[in-house]
Amino acid sequence: MFIRLFFLQIVKGKTYQKIAEGNRIRIIEIKASRGLIYDRQGKKLVENIPDFYLTIVPGDFPKEENKREEVLNKLANLFDSSIKDKAKKILENNSPYSYQPVILTEEIGLEKAILFKTIEDQLPGVKLKIRGQRHYLAGQSFSHCLGYLGKITREEWLKKKKEGYSFDDYLGRSGLEAYY
């Protein structure tokens, strides 16, 4: 028993200390929605509508093969079989100890989001996220002034991650959206 204690504390102590440090801190990002845009009479020009998407957190995903398959099969039943292959690829390409969420699928719709929420507790490591999608009420008539949003590119993210930008953020590409 003393030999095992020596081995765990002295020989493997630094390894287990690193693992413990990683387990005690988890940063969870809460994104603010973009502001609404009004004209000078107070008429709303742009609003945010909910957009649902799924992420996988590899560190929370089951490690046992049979439980992993069970979660993947439930996902495939809820969405389609291609999501199972995409999830497997994400899990293979990311560390099983990573707590960084990876986008699995986007724009899943309200009905699928509600169905997912009913079985979310049976799908460890899979999270439903909500972000605001821009809806331009004036159509194309003000598009040259209002501009549009685009997903952040890898190059932009590498430059802006110190400012708090995330890999799944959207940036204004032109007009008021780019200015603000």
C-alpha positions as CSV (number, residue, x, y, z in Angstrom):
1,M,0.0,0.0,0.0
2,F,2.8,2.4,0.8
3,I,4.5,1.6,-2.5
4,R,1.3,2.5,-4.4
5,L,0.9,5.7,-2.4
6,F,4.5,6.6,-3.2
7,F,3.9,5.9,-6.9
8,L,0.7,8.0,-7.1
9,Q,2.0,11.0,-5.1
10,I,5.6,11.2,-6.0
11,V,6.0,9.5,-9.4
12,K,2.6,10.5,-11.0
13,G,1.9,13.5,-8.8
14,K,2.5,16.2,-11.4
15,T,0.4,14.3,-14.0
16,Y,-2.6,14.1,-11.7
17,Q,-2.1,17.6,-10.5
18,K,-2.5,18.9,-14.1
19,I,-5.6,16.8,-14.6
20,A,-7.1,18.1,-11.4
21,E,-6.4,21.7,-12.3
22,G,-8.1,21.2,-15.7
23,N,-11.2,19.7,-13.9
24,R,-11.8,22.5,-11.5
25,I,-12.1,25.4,-13.9
26,R,-14.5,25.6,-16.9
27,I,-15.1,28.8,-18.7
28,I,-18.7,28.9,-20.1
29,E,-19.2,31.7,-22.6
30,I,-22.5,33.6,-22.5
31,K,-22.9,35.7,-25.6
32,A,-24.7,39.0,-25.8
33,S,-27.1,39.5,-28.7
34,R,-26.4,42.2,-31.2
35,G,-28.4,45.4,-30.7
36,L,-31.5,46.3,-32.5
37,I,-31.4,49.1,-35.1
38,Y,-34.1,51.8,-35.3
39,D,-34.7,54.6,-37.8
40,R,-35.0,58.2,-36.6
41,Q,-38.7,57.8,-36.0
42,G,-38.2,54.8,-33.7
43,K,-39.3,52.2,-36.3
44,K,-37.4,48.9,-35.9
45,L,-35.2,48.1,-38.9
46,V,-33.4,45.0,-37.6
47,E,-34.3,42.5,-34.9
48,N,-32.9,39.3,-33.6
49,I,-34.7,36.0,-33.9
50,P,-33.6,32.8,-32.2
51,D,-31.4,30.4,-34.1
52,F,-30.7,27.0,-32.6
53,Y,-27.6,24.9,-33.1
54,L,-25.9,21.8,-31.4
55,T,-22.4,21.5,-30.1
56,I,-20.4,18.6,-28.8
57,V,-18.2,19.0,-25.7
58,P,-15.7,16.0,-26.1
59,G,-14.7,16.1,-22.4
60,D,-18.4,15.5,-21.4
61,F,-19.1,12.8,-24.0
62,P,-19.2,9.2,-22.7
63,K,-15.9,7.4,-22.8
64,E,-17.3,3.9,-22.8
65,E,-18.0,2.6,-26.4
66,N,-21.5,1.2,-25.7
67,K,-22.7,4.5,-24.1
68,R,-21.1,6.5,-26.8
69,E,-22.9,4.5,-29.5
70,E,-26.1,4.9,-27.6
71,V,-25.8,8.7,-27.6
72,L,-24.8,8.8,-31.3
73,N,-27.8,6.5,-32.2
74,K,-30.2,8.8,-30.4
75,L,-28.8,11.8,-32.2
76,A,-29.2,10.0,-35.6
77,N,-32.8,9.1,-34.7
78,L,-33.6,12.7,-33.8
79,F,-31.9,14.3,-36.8
80,D,-30.5,12.1,-39.5
81,S,-27.8,9.5,-39.9
82,S,-25.2,12.0,-41.3
83,I,-25.1,13.7,-37.9
84,K,-23.7,10.5,-36.4
85,D,-20.8,10.4,-38.8
86,K,-20.1,14.1,-38.2
87,A,-20.1,13.6,-34.4
88,K,-17.7,10.6,-34.7
89,K,-15.3,12.8,-36.8
90,I,-15.4,15.6,-34.3
91,L,-14.7,13.2,-31.4
92,E,-11.8,11.6,-33.3
93,N,-10.2,15.0,-34.2
94,N,-10.5,16.5,-30.7
95,S,-9.0,15.6,-27.4
96,P,-11.4,13.6,-25.2
97,Y,-10.4,15.9,-22.3
98,S,-11.3,19.1,-24.2
99,Y,-14.1,21.2,-22.8
100,Q,-14.2,23.5,-25.8
101,P,-17.6,23.1,-27.6
102,V,-17.4,22.2,-31.2
103,I,-20.3,23.0,-33.5
104,L,-22.1,19.8,-34.6
105,T,-25.0,21.2,-36.7
106,E,-26.5,24.6,-37.3
107,E,-30.0,26.0,-37.9
108,I,-31.9,23.0,-36.5
109,G,-35.2,24.8,-36.2
110,L,-37.6,25.3,-33.2
111,E,-39.3,21.9,-33.5
112,K,-36.1,19.9,-33.4
113,A,-34.8,22.1,-30.6
114,I,-37.8,21.3,-28.5
115,L,-37.5,17.6,-29.2
116,F,-33.8,17.7,-28.3
117,K,-34.6,19.5,-25.0
118,T,-36.9,16.6,-24.0
119,I,-34.1,14.1,-24.2
120,E,-31.1,16.3,-23.5
121,D,-30.4,14.6,-20.2
122,Q,-29.9,11.3,-22.2
123,L,-27.3,12.9,-24.4
124,P,-24.3,13.8,-22.3
125,G,-21.7,16.0,-24.1
126,V,-24.2,17.4,-26.6
127,K,-25.5,20.9,-25.9
128,L,-28.2,23.0,-27.5
129,K,-27.1,26.6,-28.0
130,I,-29.1,29.6,-29.0
131,R,-27.9,32.7,-30.8
132,G,-29.7,35.7,-32.4
133,Q,-30.1,35.6,-36.1
134,R,-30.5,39.0,-37.8
135,H,-33.8,39.7,-39.4
136,Y,-33.9,42.8,-41.6
137,L,-37.5,44.1,-41.5
138,A,-37.1,46.5,-44.4
139,G,-35.9,43.8,-46.8
140,Q,-33.4,44.9,-49.3
141,S,-34.3,48.5,-49.4
142,F,-31.8,49.5,-46.7
143,S,-29.3,46.7,-47.3
144,H,-26.6,49.1,-48.6
145,C,-26.8,51.1,-45.3
146,L,-27.4,48.3,-42.8
147,G,-24.9,45.8,-44.2
148,Y,-24.8,42.2,-43.1
149,L,-23.2,39.7,-40.8
150,G,-20.8,36.9,-41.7
151,K,-19.2,34.1,-39.8
152,I,-15.7,34.9,-38.5
153,T,-12.9,33.3,-40.5
154,R,-10.1,31.4,-39.0
155,E,-7.6,34.3,-39.8
156,E,-9.9,36.9,-38.2
157,W,-10.5,34.7,-35.2
158,L,-6.7,34.3,-34.6
159,K,-6.3,38.1,-34.7
160,K,-9.3,38.8,-32.5
161,K,-9.5,36.0,-30.0
162,K,-7.6,38.1,-27.5
163,E,-10.4,40.7,-27.7
164,G,-12.9,37.9,-26.6
165,Y,-14.1,36.7,-30.0
166,S,-15.0,33.0,-30.3
167,F,-14.7,30.6,-33.2
168,D,-18.4,30.6,-33.8
169,D,-19.0,34.4,-33.7
170,Y,-20.4,36.5,-36.4
171,L,-18.9,39.9,-37.5
172,G,-20.4,42.8,-39.4
173,R,-19.2,42.8,-43.0
174,S,-20.5,46.1,-44.3
175,G,-22.6,49.1,-43.4
176,L,-23.8,49.7,-39.9
177,E,-23.3,46.1,-39.0
178,A,-19.5,46.5,-39.6
179,Y,-19.4,49.9,-37.9
180,Y,-20.9,48.8,-34.7
